[in-house]
């Protein structure tokens, strides 16, 4: 929620949002959008992601467990939880954060 506020303050010319699932399901399209936004060639990154090559873990914010790994491999989205999650928990989530999920393109 805080990131939404920050991107709102920054404006459309200085911030963009890309869903993790978009990187996994359509990597070339997602990286192309970033390339256009920052006006930089990311061909090497597109190749690495499309070939499922490990990415070198660079600077990460403290507290993220990925900082302990020498490399990161992107996996396909885990959608099993959506099927197994009890209906009442889905309803509670959507009551609390459904407005934000819809803004990010997620559906109930």
FINUKOL-900722 format. One line per 8 residues: their letters; for each residue x, y, z of N, C-alpha, C. Coordinates in Angstrom, 3 decimals. Each point is the difference from the previous one (the first is absolute). Layout:
N
a	X,Y,Z,X,Y,Z,X,Y,Z ~ ...
END
This chain:
108
xxxxxxxx	0.821,-1.179,0.000,-0.821,1.179,0.000,0.868,1.247,0.000 ~ 1.096,-0.031,0.722,0.886,1.154,0.042,0.617,0.244,-1.371 ~ 0.355,-1.089,-0.708,0.581,0.174,-1.325,-1.001,0.657,-0.953 ~ -1.290,-0.282,0.158,-1.014,0.652,-0.826,-0.012,1.497,0.251 ~ 0.128,0.373,1.243,0.028,1.421,0.350,1.243,0.674,-0.572 ~ 1.139,-0.665,0.097,1.252,0.560,-0.522,-0.077,0.161,-1.512 ~ -0.513,-1.022,-0.702,-0.107,0.113,-1.453,-1.008,1.078,-0.400 ~ -1.022,0.174,0.787,-0.958,1.074,-0.255,0.680,1.354,0.128
xxxxxxxx	0.788,0.177,1.052,0.707,1.260,0.199,1.042,0.256,-1.084 ~ 0.669,-1.051,-0.429,1.043,0.147,-1.023,-0.595,0.373,-1.351 ~ -1.160,-0.512,-0.308,-0.638,0.289,-1.276,0.312,-1.067,-1.038 ~ -0.785,-0.017,-1.060,0.120,-1.038,-1.026,1.308,0.074,-0.775 ~ 0.624,1.149,-0.041,1.255,0.135,-0.745,1.215,-0.477,0.784 ~ -0.157,-0.207,1.310,1.143,-0.361,0.833,-0.155,-1.327,0.721 ~ -1.104,-0.695,-0.210,-0.220,-1.284,0.675,-0.852,-0.896,-0.889 ~ 0.263,-1.293,0.095,-0.821,-0.956,-0.727,-0.205,-1.227,0.870
xxxxxxxx	-1.042,-0.754,-0.297,-0.309,-1.197,0.771,-0.014,-1.190,-0.955 ~ 0.746,-1.029,0.360,-0.017,-1.250,-0.761,-0.218,-1.126,0.999 ~ -0.993,-0.825,-0.269,-0.280,-1.110,0.891,1.026,-1.111,-0.186 ~ 0.338,-0.659,1.081,0.936,-1.127,-0.032,-0.494,-1.069,-0.963 ~ -1.305,-0.257,0.024,-0.574,-1.007,-0.886,0.209,0.370,-1.469 ~ -0.021,1.282,-0.304,0.220,0.443,-1.376,1.423,-0.310,-0.452 ~ 0.945,0.154,0.897,1.392,-0.324,-0.333,0.134,-1.499,-0.257 ~ -0.705,-0.804,0.758,0.098,-1.447,-0.155,-0.751,-0.527,-1.218
xxxxxxxx	-1.160,0.560,-0.287,-0.808,-0.529,-1.092,0.314,0.646,-1.341 ~ 0.392,1.261,-0.005,0.333,0.717,-1.232,1.274,0.814,0.201 ~ 1.131,-0.674,0.192,1.224,0.722,0.352,0.439,1.022,-1.044 ~ -0.055,-0.348,-1.256,0.456,0.928,-1.047,-0.841,1.271,0.003 ~ -1.301,-0.152,0.141,-0.907,1.154,0.008,0.240,0.883,1.228 ~ 0.190,-0.627,1.158,0.225,0.761,1.228,1.329,0.759,-0.049 ~ 1.043,-0.676,-0.443,1.309,0.657,-0.070,-0.014,1.080,-1.076 ~ -0.725,-0.225,-1.090,-0.133,1.015,-1.053,-0.618,1.279,0.572
xxxxxxxx	-0.997,-0.159,0.837,-0.643,1.160,0.627,0.997,0.764,0.861 ~ 0.840,-0.727,0.740,1.015,0.656,0.829,1.029,0.700,-0.888 ~ 0.430,-0.679,-1.064,0.960,0.595,-0.943,-0.509,1.340,-0.519 ~ -1.248,0.029,-0.414,-0.582,1.230,-0.532,-0.122,1.072,1.072 ~ -0.337,-0.424,1.205,-0.185,0.958,1.088,1.311,0.672,0.392 ~ 1.085,-0.795,0.082,1.287,0.562,0.434,0.939,0.283,-1.166 ~ -0.455,-0.264,-1.224,0.772,0.258,-1.207,1.389,-0.644,0.067 ~ 0.001,-1.303,0.285,1.239,-0.769,0.118,-0.211,-1.377,-0.615
xxxxxxxx	1.045,-0.539,-0.613,-0.060,-1.326,-0.603,0.202,-1.066,1.079 ~ -0.961,-0.874,0.146,0.065,-1.084,0.987,-0.046,-1.368,-0.682 ~ 0.596,-0.083,-1.183,-0.030,-1.243,-0.777,0.594,-1.169,0.782 ~ 1.102,0.228,0.717,0.612,-1.075,0.782,-0.957,-0.519,1.067 ~ -0.682,0.893,0.679,-0.956,-0.403,1.027,-1.169,-0.764,-0.619 ~ -0.519,0.480,-1.127,-1.092,-0.707,-0.682,0.426,-1.419,-0.365 ~ 1.203,-0.125,-0.497,0.500,-1.326,-0.383,0.112,-0.913,1.224 ~ 0.577,0.521,1.078,0.186,-0.814,1.204,-1.337,-0.478,0.557
xxxxxxxx	-0.973,0.880,0.041,-1.299,-0.372,0.554,-0.721,-0.966,-0.923 ~ 0.030,0.246,-1.303,-0.703,-0.896,-0.921,0.628,-1.391,-0.056 ~ 1.303,-0.081,0.259,0.689,-1.294,0.006,0.041,-0.623,1.399 ~ -0.655,0.668,0.966,-0.060,-0.464,1.390,1.402,-0.169,0.599 ~ 0.897,0.895,-0.378,1.348,-0.008,0.559,-0.025,0.686,1.367 ~ 0.878,-0.417,0.910,0.038,0.654,1.306,0.474,1.441,-0.124 ~ -0.562,0.856,0.828,0.391,1.403,0.050,0.907,0.215,1.191 ~ 1.014,0.817,-0.170,0.905,0.298,1.111,-0.729,0.879,1.010
xxxxxxxx	0.086,-0.373,1.248,-0.625,0.790,1.056,0.905,1.188,0.305 ~ -0.464,1.180,-0.306,0.762,1.214,0.280,-0.453,0.598,1.313 ~ -0.121,1.294,0.029,-0.419,0.685,1.220,-1.489,-0.248,0.245 ~ -0.303,-0.502,1.158,-1.389,-0.208,0.399,-0.217,0.644,1.362 ~ -1.214,0.404,0.241,-0.328,0.646,1.261,0.139,-1.009,1.137 ~ 0.605,0.439,1.092,0.191,-0.869,1.167,-1.353,-0.557,0.443 ~ 0.018,-1.244,0.409,-1.215,-0.652,0.461,-0.579,-0.922,-1.054 ~ 0.390,0.182,-1.240,-0.482,-0.878,-1.056,0.864,-1.254,0.000
xxxxxxxx	-0.612,-1.163,0.134,0.767,-1.245,0.107,0.784,-0.312,-1.265 ~ -0.382,0.598,-1.115,0.727,-0.235,-1.249,1.419,0.555,0.048 ~ 0.256,0.944,0.908,1.333,0.591,0.079,1.061,-1.030,0.387 ~ -0.417,-1.119,0.554,0.935,-1.032,0.432,0.362,-0.967,-1.130 ~ -0.699,0.082,-1.107,0.249,-0.911,-1.117,1.012,0.612,-0.974 ~ 0.893,-0.828,-0.572,0.951,0.532,-0.973,-0.664,0.333,-1.340 ~ -1.119,-0.666,-0.299,-0.717,0.256,-1.238,-1.490,-0.260,0.200 ~ -0.794,0.559,-0.909,-1.449,-0.106,0.088,-0.513,-0.634,-1.289
xxxxxxxx	-0.878,-0.992,0.129,-0.641,-0.612,-1.164,-1.491,0.276,0.123 ~ -0.569,0.621,-1.028,-1.423,0.297,0.003,-0.781,-1.270,-0.290 ~ -1.070,-0.211,0.738,-0.851,-1.175,-0.189,-1.356,0.439,-0.527 ~ -0.705,-0.935,-0.581,-1.352,0.295,-0.476,-0.882,0.346,1.196 ~ -1.026,0.820,-0.219,-0.866,0.400,1.114,-0.652,-1.192,0.683 ~ -0.073,0.064,1.308,-0.676,-1.024,0.790,-1.445,0.451,0.179 ~ -0.899,-0.669,-0.680,-1.406,0.378,0.085,-0.833,-1.036,0.742 ~ 0.666,-1.022,0.524,-0.701,-1.067,0.708,-0.736,0.536,1.223
xxxxxxxx	0.588,0.978,0.683,-0.614,0.539,1.208,-1.361,0.609,-0.292 ~ -0.190,0.517,-1.220,-1.275,0.620,-0.341,-1.126,-1.017,-0.012 ~ 0.322,-1.232,-0.359,-1.007,-1.064,-0.046,-0.235,-0.564,1.394 ~ 1.064,-0.119,0.774,-0.099,-0.640,1.308,-0.425,0.941,1.128 ~ 0.063,1.298,-0.215,-0.350,0.951,1.051,-1.497,-0.068,0.285 ~ -0.350,-0.151,1.260,-1.401,-0.069,0.396,-0.731,1.273,-0.409 ~ -1.241,-0.176,-0.431,-0.819,1.122,-0.462,-0.109,1.130,1.002 ~ -0.128,-0.334,1.276,-0.143,1.070,1.004,1.262,0.843,0.108
xxxxxxxx	1.171,-0.618,-0.210,1.249,0.764,0.042,0.131,0.904,-1.223 ~ -0.473,-0.489,-1.145,-0.006,0.840,-1.194,-0.892,1.221,0.233 ~ -1.153,-0.231,0.570,-0.935,1.104,0.247,0.600,1.023,0.958 ~ 0.648,-0.471,1.042,0.634,0.919,0.959,1.081,0.816,-0.688 ~ 0.834,-0.685,-0.798,1.045,0.719,-0.715,-0.595,1.073,-0.900 ~ -1.012,-0.369,-0.788,-0.572,0.956,-0.939,-0.710,1.143,0.701 ~ -0.526,-0.237,1.183,-0.582,1.103,0.767,1.073,0.992,0.430 ~ 1.164,-0.521,0.373,1.074,0.852,0.500,0.818,0.629,-1.131
xxxxxxxx	0.400,-0.809,-0.965,0.954,0.479,-1.011,-0.475,-0.195,-1.437 ~ -1.255,-0.298,-0.189,-0.492,-0.225,-1.352,0.147,1.206,-0.903 ~ -0.220,1.195,0.550,0.126,1.221,-0.801,1.407,0.140,-0.575 ~ 1.012,-0.359,0.793,1.383,0.107,-0.455,0.319,-1.116,-0.997 ~ -0.516,-1.183,0.243,0.228,-1.107,-0.919,-0.606,0.288,-1.368 ~ -1.185,0.578,-0.020,-0.620,0.356,-1.282,0.839,1.040,-0.733 ~ 0.540,0.940,0.734,0.848,1.033,-0.611,1.212,-0.627,-0.660 ~ 0.520,-1.069,0.580,1.183,-0.681,-0.550,-0.357,-1.038,-1.048
xxxx	-1.274,-0.180,-0.293,-0.418,-0.899,-1.051,-0.340,-1.412,0.436 ~ -0.126,-0.229,1.291,-0.368,-1.330,0.485,-1.528,-0.094,0.068 ~ -0.502,-1.220,-0.203,-1.449,-0.214,0.019,-0.357,-0.979,1.095 ~ -1.199,0.138,0.523,-0.503,-0.862,1.079,-0.266,-1.371,-0.493
END
